[in-house]
Structure formats: structure tokens, C-alpha cells
Amino acid sequence: MTASTSTTRDYVPSGPFAGRFGPAIALKSRETGRLTELGPFSIDPETFGPLEVAYDFGPVTRKDIEAGPASLWRYAPLLPVPRTAEERPADLSPGWTRLLKSENLARRLNLKNLWIKDDRDNPTHSFKDRVVATALAAAKTLGYTTLSCASTGNLANAVAAASARAGIDSVVFIPENLEQGKILTSAAYGTKLIAIKGNYDDVNRLCSEIADDRDDYGFVNVNLRAYYAEGSKTLGYEIAEQLGWRLPDQVVIPVASGSLLTKVDKAFQELIALGLVEAKPYRIFGAQATGCSPVAEAFDAGWDVAKPVRPDTIAKSLAIGNPADAPFVLDIVRRTGGAVAAVSDAEIVAGIRLLAETEGVFAETAGGVTVANLVKLLDDGRLDPDAETVVINTGDGLKTLDAIADHVGPAATIDPDLRIFRQTIAAL
Amino acid sequence: MTASTSTTRDYVPSGPFAGRFGPAIALKSRETGRLTELGPFSIDPETFGPLEVAYDFGPVTRKDIEAGPASLWRYAPLLPVPRTAEERPADLSPGWTRLLKSENLARRLNLKNLWIKDDRDNPTHSFKDRVVATALAAAKTLGYTTLSCASTGNLANAVAAASARAGIDSVVFIPENLEQGKILTSAAYGTKLIAIKGNYDDVNRLCSEIADDRDDYGFVNVNLRAYYAEGSKTLGYEIAEQLGWRLPDQVVIPVASGSLLTKVDKAFQELIALGLVEAKPYRIFGAQATGCSPVAEAFDAGWDVAKPVRPDTIAKSLAIGNPADAPFVLDIVRRTGGAVAAVSDAEIVAGIRLLAETEGVFAETAGGVTVANLVKLLDDGRLDPDAETVVINTGDGLKTLDAIADHVGPAATIDPDLRIFRQTIAAL
């Protein structure tokens, strides 16, 4: 495996979809680098490894991007989508989320220069709105008429909302025993919600069968996966642009499948190759929960691949026991001088509370994982406290209230009496 | 009562806070127009009516504003706050939320030109982040060291989050019997949450006593109310700027205390007076729930004031039975040729679902009220279907899941079997 800018100048695009994905010219095997035509493919038939999108960007300037909309579509010239909004499905204008300078948390951790990239600002309050946006655009180009996914949470919300806005059908598959709150947040959008009698593995297996069976269903993270994954690059682009067209020294990124981490690295590499930022060393750190830490374990053991685990953590949005992109994550963190670490459920809760109490950002469990790993990596001396650091919060605490239910609450319960209040508050 | 631009050129500011609230020069009685010095006052001692902020803006250009940040602080030259970020407390960069063009809902309602101003994009996902931002800035200027409020929902979230970010103490008062979910969304930020044995009226009474008792507590909607309310103007400014510096023909706004509606009108009047938009007629419509519709009743009856009611509606964030700004709302909607209408709880649920299913925007009950009133006002012929219309969604469906719990859910529950799926989906 080699680092690649995925800019491929000698390939001649072919096939029915050539020229229909903006700057994208081919699909490329992650393992072998072999280029094949664009289409509804996500697996390299030779290696059974993932395919990713390869581009010929041509010149792209900061000014082009800055003149674009306040959404991830300002980066359309860098994504596998048609350049103009009219050629894409209607959307909720995801992305361009807040990059918040941290003073309080930075001070607490003795960090010199810390930023929080807060992806709660997306339309359904997680970074999944980004990947669904590029998947939906691809679905339209590829002729799928139904957008679909298996999910228990953020992805289901994002697919249901984006489909409603675009005016296309959606079918979302969930395990039957999902909590009602999580059902409602997708069902509200009028998606066809199909509850499956079985566990999440059963749901996924059925979805693979349906993807093979029907040519009208675009599963965002199955047959649309190559395009879907590219949406994550926009988080990397935004960090660089919001810093003033500069790469940070260190980034801490949650790892589920590992795709997000690899795409932030890809984004940084592309920005350097295009001359949009200065080339400089940066270190990428992966954050996992000990209840599902196959990549952190592989990192510690010096392995090139991860050993699958059975997830058991409150960070359910990161609970992927067999992460598809583990080898690429391991490669990137080693190449950049980073690391992959893991924290306990108790540390995750502490991480959620620390971020909320110091910065007013209420993260879901995945954000707690990231902040707790920031603390741990600093304690272990693996993060440089003097280097400019960005942590990515990928989701919203409103969706994982259970995680903090036993940990926070009223400081006091009192009668409506001024004298009693005075005594109470003096003692708090 | 008269329409006013609140730009007052002959008044000479005085008192210890003169010059410390940016372009604000005085507090003004809403009833008599009399100007008094800036300070920690919200009630006119002569009339016991509300005080509001009066300004001497000086010249403000579109270019000045457009050069500002992508937050409500781009309008700092029009708010009672110091102009530079360094003079204000740290904040979460609220405002500058998405204005979404509606195609699907517009088509469904035979509306020619509809926009949705989606204030879910704020840091705690409601428009309360705007008013808390200006209240917090005023609290700092006025020397309060604790930010406080009584609230059961959005306001509590906003105060807790903003205080954490600013690094100042906060105390939030709630009724003891509040649902755990609503407790957690404020408690997460580490605010001192005080549960009161009593109902919401008991909580409010205690807060008024505390506001009188302690000079270190700034209650955002009591002693800081004049400054707090000004934050709502930014919704009006943003609508105009995002339309390309143009006022819409019609706006539909939820009415609780009525403050938001009056401030959107104030914003439009100010933009006209400053020459930032062309003067043109616009009509403002108020949206209430029939379970708490004192202003709609007064409008229908031709009264100048509202008769207090006991609220009984699922739209709890609008459940103010004795709205302080009712006379001003009635004046504005009559002056502009609008109306105040009300919808049932069933219509509210239908409104939430309609907006989510057509546009992918999952609103809280207050948003359901607004959309349902849009439908009703069109049906009644009071809204012009050919005129450019904006509806304001003030909050997030994740906070009021109960409202839809009995109404949406899985379309089917099936075994993980391809054949069964085929039959099921064909029948849906």
C-alpha cells in the first residue's frame, strides 16, 4: 500500500458513466491501484478488497472553493458528483459545520492550541449527512430509484431525511428490538422502515441479498460505498479551509469501519497535491472504545490487519467488530507518526461530560470516545501538547442520552422557598 | 402604539453603561416611547410594561455585514453588544442557520415560492441560542457572574451550553416532575440544575424572588429580558440577507410570549430604515396551538389585548397562557395585513410529519404548529399562495419525540428472508 493523491492523469475514462461523476474518472482498487470504469461497484473483483474513487481534478483554486455555497458542495470540484446543484438531487445543505476554538478544554488539558470540529451542525446532527449526500448524488447518476441502508442510528436518520428532501423513495432496515426513540428519529421522515426479526447481522445479510436481487435499490454503504465514503473527505477539507488553508499538526478521529480516518488523510493529501495548502507533516490518531478496539489492538501488536472482535461498548455508532478499512488506518497512522488508542465506557462518559462542561458541546458517545482518547493520548505522551490539534465530534448527545442518564442530574431538589434556595446554593 | 425603527438620534446616552452596548443608546418604554438609560432593567417603572433596546446605528452597509462571521455576530453592529468578539464572552457561534428553498412542500400546498428558515442548526438546536447569546453578552457587560433561567426545555439547554462555553456559572431552575430526557439535555453541560417541588408557576415565582434578592444572578428572560429579546432580531436579518437582501412577502412565526414575532418585524423595519433592503409591504402571521391560543382568540375577537388561558397542548415550548407581547403582536399582524391562527394537537402532529416527509426537516412541536398554521392559513385564503413565503422552524424534533410516538413506526416487521421481503415491499 502506498499513499496516493488519487489523481490519475493517464487513464482514459470509459463506460456508460464516464464524465458523469464530475472530476472522478475511475474506480481504483485500494490494494493493487488498478483502475476500472465508474459504475455501481464497491468491491474489486480481483482482490475482493474495496474500490475507491480516483480523480483527475484539473486546476482547482481556493477562490473557486470560497465562491461556493456554505455547505460541503463548495468542494464539488473535488467530489464524485456533477459540479452544478441543478444536476444533483435536492439536499439539506449538509457540511460547513462549526470549527470551534477551544479555550476551556485546552486549558484543562494543558494543550496549547485545540480546535473542535463539531459535526452536530449537520441536518440530522451527525457526519453521516456528508456520506449520504455523495451516495445520494451517485444513486441518481447510477439510476437507482430507492435509497436504502441497514442502520440502528445516525445513518438511518441521514438516509431517511436526505431521501425525503430529494423526493426519492427510501427503505431503511433495522433490527426489530431497536429502542423506540431510535425508531422514531428515522420513521418521522416517512421512510419505509422495515423491522427485521433478528440481530444486526441478520439485517445486514438480508440487505446484501436484496442488493443482489434488485437493481433499483442503492444501499448507501454497500453498492454505493465507493461514492458514499468520499463524502467524508469534506470533513478534512473543511478543517483545512477553516484553519485558513492550513493543515493542523494533529487530528484525533473516531474509528468504526475506519473509512472516515482514511478519507480525512486522503483529503489532506489531495489539498497538498493541488497546492491548496502547504505540504507539511501531520499526525493522524484513531480513537476507539475498548469494548470494540480491533484497530487499537492491531496497532499495539504491530499487526497490518485487525483481528475481528465482538463489540460490547456504549459507543454503538463505533461498534464495528470487523472494520473494513483497518489495514488502511494502520498504514496511515504509522506513516504519519500517529497512533490508535482505546478508552473504557467510563472514560467515554467522562469524555462526553468533559466536552459539554468545558465547551458547551454535547456529543454522542462517539464524541466521548474521541475526547477521552485525546486525554489518554496526551497522558501517554503520544500527542504533543504544543502542537495544533483538531478533535472531530461526529454526532449529537441528544441521540445517546442513555449514556449519561446515571451520571448527571439535578444538583438539588428543593421547595420553592427563597430561604431554602439560599442555603442550598451556598452549599453547592 | 406606533411602528418604530428604534433609531433615536437626539437622545444623549447617560449612566454607567452608556457606550458599552455597541449601537444601543437607551432603553425605551414599549408603551410610551420614553427613553431611559441602559442598565439591568426590563420593566418600565411608569407603565409596568416592557422596556426594549433603542439604538443609534449610524451607517451600516451590506458589505460590513457580509464581511462578518458566519454567525449572528455578523449583525453585531445592529445588536446591543460590543462590536468585537474579544469584548464579548466566548460563544458557540449561534445563528446563520440554513434557509432552505422548499420544492416538495410548496408543490404539495400549491404554494409558488416557499422557504424554510431552519433554526435547528443552532448549537443546542433551537432559536433560544440566539437570545441567550445576546443575554449572555449583556450579563457580562452588566457584571452578572451567574447566568440563570427557569425553563423546561430549549431555554435551559441554551443557557447551560452557552454558560459552559463562556466559562461562567449557571443555575437552571426546573419543576421537579420534568421528564428525565429533558433533565439530561441541560444537566449534561454541568449547569447547577435546581429541581423545584412545585409546578412551573412555583418555579417562576421563586426565580423572581431570587432575581430581586441577588445582584449576581442574570436571569436571561427576567432582568436581562430587554437584551435577550433583541437576539431574535437576527432571525429576521438572516432571512432578508439570505434571500439576497430582500424582504419576503409573508412570514409565518410561532407565538409563545410573542417576542420573536415582534422582533422579526423590528428587524425588517430596521433594515428598511438603514437602507439595507428596499421598503416594501410584507405580512406577518402568528402561529399558535388551539390548546394555548390567547393571541389568536384576541385577533379573531378584534381585541387589543389577550385574555389569559390555561395551556393544554403538546406544543409545550409555546405554552405561555399570558403572553407578555400579545398587544404588540396584535398590532403588528393588523398593521401588516397578517393574522394569528391556531391549530389542534392533531394538526400539529400532521404538521411535523408533513415537513419531515416532504423536506427532511424534523421539527419539534413548535415547528409543527407553524407548518400546520401555514396549511390552515392557505386553506382559509388568508395567505396568498403566489406570494413569497417564509416559515420559521424554531426547534428540533429530537427534543419532542413523544409527540409522534403513537403516529409513526415500522411499516412492517418481518423475518430476515428475501422472499418475505419481496412480498412485503410489493404490498407497501
Interface residues (C-beta under 8 A of the other chain):
Chain A: A70 A90 L92 S93 W96 R98 L100 E103 N104 R120 D121 P123 T124 H125 A160 A161 A162 S163 A164 R165 A166 G167 V171 I174 E176 Q180 G181 I183 L184 T185 A187 A188 Y189 G190 K192 L193 I194 A195 I196 K197 G198 D202 V203 R205 L206 E209 I210 D213 I352 R353 A356 E357 T358 E359 G360 V361 F362 D396 G397 L398 K399 L401 I404 A405 V408 G409 P410 A411 A412 T413 I414 D415 P416 D417 L418 F421 R422 T424 I425 L428
Chain B: A70 A90 L92 S93 W96 R98 L100 E103 N104 R120 D121 P123 T124 H125 A160 A161 A162 S163 A164 R165 A166 G167 V171 I174 E176 Q180 G181 I183 L184 T185 A187 A188 Y189 G190 K192 L193 I194 A195 I196 K197 G198 D202 V203 R205 L206 E209 I210 D213 I352 R353 A356 E357 T358 E359 G360 V361 F362 D396 G397 L398 K399 L401 I404 A405 V408 G409 P410 A411 A412 T413 I414 D415 P416 D417 L418 F421 R422 T424 I425 L428
